[in-house]
Amino acid sequence: MDFMKEYEKWLASPALSAEEHAELEAIRNDPKEIESRFYGPLEFGTAGLRGTMYTGLHNMNVHVVRWATQGFADIIVKEGEEGKRRGVAICMDCRNHSMEYAIAAAEVCAANGIHVRLFESLRPTPELSFAVREYHCQAGINITASHNPKEYNGYKVYWQDGAQLPPVHADAISSRLEEIDIFNDIKTMPYYEAVRAGLIDRLGVETDEKFLKNVMDQVNDYNTVKKVAEKFKVVYTPFHGTGHKLIPEALYRLGIKNLFCEPEQMKIDGNFPTVKSPNPENPEGFALAVELAKKEGADFIIGSDPDADRLGLMVKTKSGDFQVLSGNQIGVLLLDYMIGALNRSGKMPKNPVALKSIVSTEMARKVAEVNGLQCFDTFTGFKFLAEKKDKLEKTGEGNVIMSFEESNGYMIGGYCRDKDSIGAAMMVAEMAAWFYDQGKTLADAMDELYAKYGYFSEHTYNLVMPGLDGLKDMAELMRKLREEPPAEISGVTVVTRKDYKDGSQVNTATGEKSGMELSGSNVLRFEMADGTSVIVRPSGTEPKIKVYVLAQGKDAAEAKANNERYGKWVAGLQK
């Protein structure tokens, strides 16, 4: 694509506002900036779109949202009149411009004759997934950039099962977008005209209630919560985002009496003024909540990201300080607790199964198998976990009690098909109350799990590669690791190489090559002689390559040391 030609095309378009036109004029003498905005469109994948909010083809703005929605609408229209009648559910998070983008998407859908159910205000991502299923919609659209920095926004798309779009439909939309002119081929209808025509309806508190009923149906142990309620204390922060209503409500309905919500971070604000990054994986964002927890005497803190699909935890240690539990640790704690709670309550299904992504801790497999459950891996992304859940349950091969990813995503129950911090927060609070009744904190519980199941240590190393040059560097690194694979890493022999792109694995000692169940994803895995796995994959949403080191050891110190040794090799990849 000729980026200067595209730049001039945008400048000449009457669709641009005066502010957008001035923004583009301001970069006229900066060819590098023009190239970064116009060298090509944002790539439409199974996660939709995500980018920084600027005027340009490779950015998130109202024109790109309309263009993407027209491509999606064309796919929905192919489902016929029934697909148009079933229509789409649309929601948005707290980010700047999210409501504007959501309304723009609704207007395009309506102009294409597609019925729209638009949430009246910001809502959590899992509630959008639930709404698609509850109202039998053909599809869903969510305006969100999850836990990305404030400069970002995004466009997630869902299909009729409530899961993010399957690859076949994402590919169809991507192909269609190559044919659509971003300004001339878009159908749109003024919002209030669409409302009067019955093409746009609003969703509100009635959907919240339906969603919360399904969340509360997952409760196993109201009695223990009630038993400890007078003394048990919880702190919560939504990081200025969409969990601000439903998570506190779920905890109150569970029976939590002493819930303290961090007041500054309960304020909806797309600029996230109290944190550098609204990511519940990072301890820095919890500073205000930690102050509140120490003041009120709480043992743990729950945090949810801006679109409330991810959940983070900080727990009090024996020293009285607070430490972050990793996404893997939360997943293992929840899995072990749920196995016990379901057995105690008589709710354990036949053929119980746990699901995790390929980059998540192998400790979950150990917990599952020791307790008589099967554990299956999928590619990273809850669309794959949802797909595996549906397949297992439809064929009668297994009933999934929990699915999780190391990046703080958890799915409990069958009411939605995406990660869900509301259901996870409820279950974490129930779990913490159960341990509290035994005189234990969640930190104590985690220590006991390591003693029971073995010592595991996981760390995700991020090789950040921003800009156009970064995309080239990412592709070059993956190419080199494929064509010149390491025989050893940090002095340890590579035993097996796995390439999930073509579904192949190689025994390095014999050279024997065989196939795997999973294929079709740009991921490499190196399995080491000491039991460690090193997994390399480009992020699907951010300009970086992620390297996951899944190590083990005879005790916590050895497991951590093994991980750090491999980390030195990872650091050398970017030199």
N, C-alpha and C positions, 0 to 999 in steps of 0.2 A: 504494500500500500504506500502511495506517495503521501507522506505525512504533511508536507506543506500544502499539497492540493486539498487534503481533507481539512486542514486548518482554515484555509481560505473559504472552503465550502461552508463551514460552520459560521465564520464571520459574516458571510453574505446571507445567511438564513434569517428570514423574518420571524422564525420560531424563537429566537433568542431574545431574552429580555435585555433592557438597557444595561443592567448590572452584569449580565453574562457577556454581553458584547464588550463592555469596558474591561472585564477580566481577561478576555482573549487579546484585546488590543495591548494590554499591559505587558504581554510576553512576546510581542512581535519581534523584538531584537534578541530573543533568547532561543536559538534553534534547538538547544538540548532539551529545554522545557517543552517546546512545541512537539518535538519528537516523542518525548515520554508520554504526552497526552494523546497523540494522534497516529502513532506508528501502527496501531491496530486496535480493534475493539477488545473490551474485556472478554476473556474467554468464558463461554457459558458451559458449565459442567454440571455434574450431578448435584453439586451444592449450590447451583445458580451462579450468582455474580457477587463479587465483593471488591471494593476499591475505595480510594480516597475521594472525598467529595469536592471535585473541581469541575469546571466546564471543560469537556473534552470527551472524545470517543472512548478513551481508555480509563475513564473515571466514572464514579457514581454521580448521576444528576438526573433530573426529571426526564430529559430526552432519552437517555439510555434506559431508564425504567419503562418508558412508553414503548420503546423499540423492543425490549425484551418481552414485555407483556403482549405485544402484537404477535411475536413469534410463538409464545405460549398459547395465546388465544387461537391461533391457526391450528395448533395440535388438538386443542379441546374441541373445536368446531368439527374436526374430522370424526369425533365420537358421535356425531349426529345430533338431532334435536334433543334426545335424552341427555346427552352429555352437557349441552347448553342449559337445559332445564335444571339439572343437578348443580351445575355451576361451580363457583369457587368461593372459598372462605379466604378472607384477607385480614391480616393483622399487622401490627407494627410495634417496635420497641420504643425506647425513650430517646433515641438519637436525634440530633438535629436533622430536620427535613423528613423524618420518617413518616409523619402524618401526610405531608405533601406528596411523598412518593406513593403511599398507600392509596390515596385518593386518585392519583394519576393512573395507577394500575386498575383501579375499579372503573374509571371512566373509559379506559380502553376495552376492558372486558365487556362492559355494558354496550359499547358501540358495536361490538361483534355479536350481540344478541345473547351473551352469556350472563346468567343470573349471578349476582354477587351478594355474599353475606359479609359485610364489612364490620369489624369490631368498632364500637363507638369511641374507644380510646385504647391506649397501649395495653397489651396483654402478653403473658409469657408464651414463649414458643411452644411448649407442650400443649397449651390450651388450643393453639391453632391446629396442631396435629389431631387433638381430640375432636375439635369442631368438624374437621373434614370427615371423620368417621361417624360422629354423632348425627350429622345432618346429611349423610350419604352424598357428600359433594363429589364432583368429578376430580377436583384438584384444590390446591391451596397455595397462597402466596404470603410470604412473611418478609416484611421490610426490617432487616436486622443485620448487624455485623458482629453479633455475639459479644465476645470479650475483647475485640480489637480496640485500639486507641480511638480517641474522639474524632479524629479526622476521617474515619472510615464509616461507610454504610454498606448494606448489602441487600440481596434479593434472593431469598430462598424459595424453592418451589417444591410442592408436594403433590402426590398422586392420590388416587381414591382410597388407598389403604391407610393413608395418614402418614406414610413414610416419605422421606425426601425422594425426589424424582429418580426412577430407575434409569440406568445408562441408555436404554433403547429410546426413551422419550427425550432424554437430555441431548442425545445425538441428533434426534429429529429436529428439536428446537434449534440447536446450533447450526444445522444445515439450512433451516428456514431463515435464520437471521442473516445468513450470507446473501440471501436474495432480497431482503427488505431494506429499502432506503430509510434511514433513521428519521428523516423529516417528511418525505413525500408519501410513504406507504402506510402511515399510521392512522387507524380509525380511532376517533375519540368522541365522547359525548359529554356535555356539561353535567356536572355532578347532580345538581338539583333536577335537571331534566330527566336524568336516569332514575332518580328516586321517584319522581312523579309517574314515570312509566312502569314502575314496579320492577325495575331491573336491579336496583340496589336496596337491600334490606340491612338493618343494623342489628348487631349482636351485642348483648350487654350482660347484665347481672344474672339473667336466666341461664346463660351458658356457663357462667362462673359456678353457679349452684350445681349444675349437672356435672361439671368437671370435679368439683370438690367432693361430691358424693362418691365418685369413683375413686378418688384419692383415699377417702376415709374407709372405703370398703377393704383396703389393704391392711388396716390395723389388726394386729394380732393380740395385743395385751393392754387393754384399757386399765385393767385392775392395778397393774404395777405402777403405771403412770399416776393413777389416783392415789396410790399408797404413798408416793414420795412427793406429791405435788406441792405441799406446803414449803418444802425446803429446796427442792430441785429448781435450778435457775439456768436460763438459756439467754444468750445474747444473739441477736440477728442483725445483719446488714444486707441490704439489697444493692449496694454500690450505685445508688441513684436510679435503679432500674425497675423492671416490671414485676419483680417478686414482692414489691412493697405491700400488696394487699393480700394475695392468696397464701403466701407462706405463713405470715402471722395468723391468718384465719385458720389454716390447717392445724397449726400448733395449738391454738386455743381449743379447737374442736377435739383434739387428741386429749386434752385435759391439762395442758401446761398452764400454770397460774402465774409463774414468775418469768415472764418473757420481757426482755428489755431490748428494744429496737434502737439502734444508733441513730439519734435524731437528725444529724447533719446529712447522713447518707440515705435517710428515708425521703429526702427531697428529690423529686424527679428533675434530672438535669443532664442533658446530652453532652455537656462539657466536662462532666465528672470532676468537679472542682476539688474534691478532697483526696483524689488518688492520681498517680501518674498513669496507671493502667487499671481498668476495672476488671481485673482478672482474679478470681478467687483462688487461683493456684499460687499467687504471689503474697508473701506475708506482709509486704509493705502496705498494701491496701487495707489491712486489718488494724492499723495503728489506733484509730479512734475506737474501734470495737474492743480492742484489748484494754484500753483505758476504762471503758465502761464495764467490762467483765471483771476487772480487778476491783473497781469501786463497788460493784454489786455482789461480788463473791460467786460469780458463775464459773463453772468448770469447763465450759466449751462455748465456741462461737460458730454459728452457721453463717455463711456468706453465699449469695447467689450473684451470677453475672448479670449484665444489663437486660438480656432477654430471658433470664431465669431458666435456662436449660442446664447450666452447669452449677455444681454445688461444691463449695470449699469448706474446710473445717480447721479451726485452731483449737487445741486442747491444752489444758493446764497440766504441766509436768510436776514431778515431785518437788522441784525447786520453787514452784510457784509461778514460773514463767509460762508463756504460751508458745507452742510450736505448731507449725502447719503440718497436718497430715497430708501426704501425697494422695493423688487420685487413686493410685494403686492400693494404698493402705486403706482408704475409705472403702474401696470396692471389696477388699478381702474381709474387712470388719463386717460390712453389711451382709456379704454372702454367708459367712460363718454364723452371724446372728440370725439371719432369716432361716437358715436350715434348722437351728435349734427352736426358734419361735414357731415355725410352721409345724414342726413335730409336736411341740408342747400343746399347740392349739388344735391339733388334729386337722390342719388345713393343707398339709403337704400333699401335692398331687402325685399321681402315679408317674413313673418314669421321669423324675425331676431332672432338669437340665440347667446348667449355668452357661452363659455366653460371654465372651470377651473378644476384644480385637487382638490381632496378631502382635501388636506392640505392647500389650498390657502384661502385667506380671504373671509369671508361671506359678506363683504362689496360689493363685486362684484355682488353678488346675489341681494342685495338691489338696487344697481345702475341699474341693468338690469330690475328688476321687476317694479321699479318706472317709468321707461321709456318704459314699454310695451314689453320688451324682455323676452324670456325664458332663464334660466341659468341652465346648466347641469354640474354635477360633473363626473369626471373619476378618475381612479387610477393615481398615479404619473407616469409620463413618456409621452412624446409626441406621442408615438405609440398609446396610448389609446385615447388621444385627437384627433389624426388623424383618428382613427377608428370610433370614435363617430361622427366626422364631416362628414365622408363619408356616414355613415349609415343614418344620419339625412337628408342629401342632396339627397341621392339616393331614399329615401322613400318619399321625399317631405314634411317631418315633420318640417323642418326648414333650414334656411340658416345662416351659421356661419359667423359672421362678425369679430370675434376675439377669439383666444384661448390663455390661459396663465397659467403659474405655478408660485408659489411664489419664486422659485429659479431663477428668472430673465429670464424666457423663454417666448417668445411671438411669435405667428404665425398669420399673417395678410394676407388675400388673399388666393388663392387656388393654387399657383404655386409650393409650396413645402409642405412637410408633416413632418416638424421638426421645432423646434424653430429657429428664424431667426433674428439676430441682425441687418442685413442690412435693411430689411423692417421696423423693429421696430425703428431704428435710423432715418430713413426718416420720419416716422410718428411722432416721438417725436419732431423732429425739426419743422415739420409743426405745431404741437400743440403748441410748445413754441413760435413760431412766432405769432400765433393767440392770445395767451395771452399777448405777448409783445405789440401787437397793441392796447391792452386794458389797457396798463400800469401795467401789472401784471407779476410776475415771476411764475415758476412752484410751488414754495413754497407757494405763495399766492393762487394759484389754488387748491392745496391740502387742505389748511385750509378751503377754501370755500366748498369743497366736504364734509369734516367732519361736517361742520355746516349744510349742506343740508341733508346728509344721515345718520348721527349719528357717534359716536366716537368708532372706532375699534382699537385694538392694538394686533399685532401679533409678536411672537418671536419664533425662532427655536433654541432649545437647543441641542448641540451636545455632546453625551456621547461617547468619543473616546475610542476604545478598540482594540488596534493594536495587531498583531501577532496571533499565533495559540491559545494562551490562550484567547485572545480577542474574537475570534469566538465562543468559548465555553461560555464565559461570556454573549455575546449577546444572544445566544440561551437560556441560563438559565434565563435571565431577561424576555424575551418574554414568556417563559413557566410559570414563577411565576406570571406574570400579568394576564395570562389566568386562571391559576388554583387557584390563590388566589387574585382575583380582589379587588381593594380598594372599600370600601363602601362610603368613602369620600376622597377628596383631598384638602389639605390646609383648612380644616374645612368646606368645602362646599360639600353637598350631591351629589353623582353621581346619575343622574336620569336615564340615558340610557347607556348601554354598547353595543358597536358594534364591532364585530369581522369580518373583511373583508376576513379572511381566508376561513371561511365556509359560509359567507354571512348571519350571524345571528345577531339579536339584542335582548337585554333583557331589559324589563322594571323593574328596580330594586325595585320599590314599590310593584309590583304585582308578579314579577317573570315570567311574561308572555314572551315567546320567539316567535319571528317571523322572517321572512326572509327579505332580502334586494335585490335590483337589482344587486349590485356589490358583487362579491365574487372571491376568488382565489388569494388574496394577503396578505402577512404577515403584517397586519396592525391592530392596536387596536385603538378604539376611545371611549373616556369617555365624555359624555355630561352632563354638570353640571347644578345645580339648578339656577345658576346666568346667564345662557346663554353662558358660556364659553365652548369651546371644547378643550380637551387635546388628541392629536393624537400621537401614538408611532409606529415607523417603523424602521427596520434596513435599512441602506443605501444600495443601490444596487451597488454602485461604490467605497465606501470608508469603512474602518474598524470602523464604528461607528453606534450608534443608534441615530436617530433623534426624538426629542420630540417637537411637534408643539403646542404652546398655542395660541388659537384664542379667545381673550377676548374682552369685550365691556364695556362701561361705560357711565355715563350721560355727562361726559366731558372728555377731553384728559387726565387730571391728574388721574381721576378715572380709566379709561381704562388701563393706564400704570401701576397703582398700582395693579390692579387686575392681570395683567400679571406677575408682579414681585412676587406676592404672590404664584402663581402656580410654578414659577421658583424655589422657595425654595424646593418644593416637588420634582421637577425634579432632583435637585442637590443631593438629598438624595438617588436617585436610584442607584448611582454608588458607594456608600459607602460600 
